[in-house]
């Protein structure tokens, strides 16, 4: 399997997370995780491209979102076993986007997630389409176009959705430089005038 | 892959192997087909037998009878060094406790057996046990009291399989005998202290000291290869001492890793919980077992299976077991194959 495309389909996401769920049962541990990014888009059937990892933004503990960084030891161990079982990169399940929690996820994020159980030991909440638009717009401005822009366009966001996403994204980065790039991106996406300052 | 079938096939093969080896070393057993062409490692064989014979109480008891008779030729330290897990350690501890209580100087144990319910049956076929053997109970096993059969005999030290015991009779039970056994097995090759330490189950430092003594006695050669010392045995001189032609030296096997790997697979196949687990979890556990086996198979000179996915692991395990069984087949080159029912469907 190629290193840059470990997870190639929606079924793949389900198989891998199902395997983690089984490993957690064997370990006697239980976790609720919140997933964003390409794997979540695939899981919800919003895009069909492959991805190399599953991005965990947060854990749900006692009904509260907490940072996924660092991922719990048991979850890491289970994911490592699954990585070896399927010959995929060892860090395929990671807390890469956990820093998004520092300034908060979009309002109502938790109410919009789609929750799926992978056995009795793993619950996965996938970010909704609207929240993925928020996160993808931020990623396009922050990290550059490429795959993020392709994903954002595949979500067919409306002007209002992009304006809302832009407002939220400015809570993550309040710099003038960020706003300049944001305005250019919005303009490229057909959103005139940009958002009012948050 | 059907784990029960794998277990059954492995048990049958290893029971036959153990009986065959012990029969040649002096345990009372039915006559064999063909003599083993190799020198056996007694402690490696004992530790394997303590597990395999849990399916055959007679083999278990006759092996301990033989150990009692030939105790002076055995190394308790090496027996411990052969252990790969807690199960091995408990079996070795119980066998050695029982052995020590057979000595006339040792008092008959009067230890009260506590926690009877927490003991695990020593023999897999189960059955009621009225009286417990205290030496086995002390190590956590339930079995009826073991009494010597007195049927064992001393091994024929001239037999190829008994080379290790013969060398111990000459050099004493210790490092030198083991180093010479391994070096005769690898005759014609230069070996270093690390390889010998691994194969002999002694520490590198102790092996190094023993080698220095053998070099001083001028019975092995030494050469420096960079900063490393390498050693070679004078096969002709040792063959002459043993009354063998230089081509009559017994064959060599890396028994320690080979028999350790076989025990690991046996215990894996005994996990009933794997039978009930999902196809994925069973395959994942098999893949993890292969990862554990890889170093042992490599040391045993068996090409270890490459890293495989869980999906491919059952087939790779069957291939590895087939190769291991071929290595313990006395008929050179005999390819033992697992029954078709064991192998995963293509």
Contacts between the chains, C-beta under 8 A, distances in Angstrom:
chain1	res1	chain2	res2	distance
A	18	B	280	7.7
A	19	B	280	5.8
A	19	B	284	7.4
A	22	B	278	6.2
A	22	B	280	6.1
A	22	B	281	5.3
A	22	B	284	7.9
A	23	B	281	7.8
A	23	B	284	7.3
A	26	B	277	8.0
A	26	B	281	6.7
A	81	B	284	6.4
A	81	B	288	7.1
A	82	B	284	7.8
A	84	B	287	6.7
A	84	B	288	7.8
A	84	B	291	7.4
A	84	B	307	7.7
A	85	B	280	7.7
A	85	B	283	7.3
A	85	B	284	4.8
A	85	B	287	5.7
A	85	B	309	6.2
A	85	B	310	3.7
A	86	B	309	5.9
A	86	B	310	7.0
A	87	B	307	7.5
A	87	B	309	4.9
